[in-house]
Amino acid sequence: MKMHRKRPLLLFISKNKFISVALVIFFVSLLFICNKSVWIFIQNKKVVSYQKIESVESGDKNLHIQLEIPYKADGSKNSWQESDGSWGSQYDIIIYNESDYEFLDWKLVMTVPPEGKIDSSWNATYIHENGTISATGIDPTFTKIVHRHNNVKIGYVLYTNEIMKDSNFYLTGRFIRNPLKSVSFLIALTCFAVSAIVILVSLFFYRMIRRQAAIDNEKIEGLLKLCASFIDTRDEYTKMHSTHVGLYAKKIAEEMGYDEDFQRNIYYMGMMHDVGKVLMPKEILCKAGKLTDEEWVEMRHHTTYGGEILESFNAVKGIREAALHHHERYDGTGYPDGLKGEQIPIQSRIIAVADAYDAMHTNRSYRDRLNDDVIVEELEKNEGIQFDPEVADAMLRLLKKHAL
């Protein structure tokens, strides 16, 4: 089975359910906040209206208007008749807002008798023309906004032929919704803030962990380079072989799309793939001629020796299996366990190609290095037999791009 090819951060998030849940909450709450904000913005721009014509109300049901003549201290209504027979009266107009939102930018148009004349007015700005009075709220008297579940009172003194009993009203304005007064919005905002804090703290610790891992990796790499150097000095024909295999394996992993952690680990595995050879007799390891059957049996043991040596080395996960199985063959005829296909760890399959390439590409005690055309031919010929086809294809692509 293939390893994850996710980036380290994505892998970290996918393995940490707490962060994954925090991310889901973060984006869901963010989406809700954005949608709610857009909806509120649109609603706040919408003009609503209310009409009262011949005492019949229509329009927004949260708005109401009442016209009244207030009473004087003696209990009589504040109206009087002039010497010319006309009537003067104080008229109070009360605008009620029974909604949960502020009502502002309102404008009230009311009908009055054509002969009517305004003598004085208060709490609003008035325009009197053609038998109508238009009123808008003013700031100093706090009538510009009709607060939620509240009302404002405006008024004027008007002279008419007869006392005005009622008027037709047409009111327009906008309800302003404050998202901070919405329970659902506050819950979403709280979830957003908490999840953001969780994510930021997690990213901080992730960065600290990665920094410490980088320090540890430098120490591990130094140790493994020393070990690889010791392995390679046992045979003058294979000097730098372990390092080369590690570098080639890393290149193949990169070409196949594996992440940086995987590439780094397989580089370490490549350097240590032949560690079992430190237990091999030098006369077998460095023999110039063909090995006898007995010597070949002993030579094959270097994979099991490597597995035994790396048994307790857990700084690089999978390094023991990589060393133990790097001579398995894709068709199942390899050693030591005769694993087949994807039964062989992917690290071992990659190292097998890198190992074979370096063996063909360098001089050995029993032959000179092969030219590139022959190497390409060998890789192609052994796809699906000795080598994993996907890994071999990646190596062939690198060779064609001259990337090694």
Beta strands, then each sheet from edge to edge (+ up, - down):
strand 1: 48-53
strand 2: 56-59
strand 3: 63-68
strand 4: 79-81
strand 5: 87-97
strand 6: 102-111
strand 7: 117-122
strand 8: 124-129
strand 9: 132-137
strand 10: 145-146
strand 11: 150-160
strand 12: 169-176
sheet 1: 2+ 1- 12+ 6- 9+ 8-
sheet 2: 2+ 1- 12+ 6- 10+
sheet 3: 3+ 5- 4+
sheet 4: 3+ 5- 11+ 7-
end
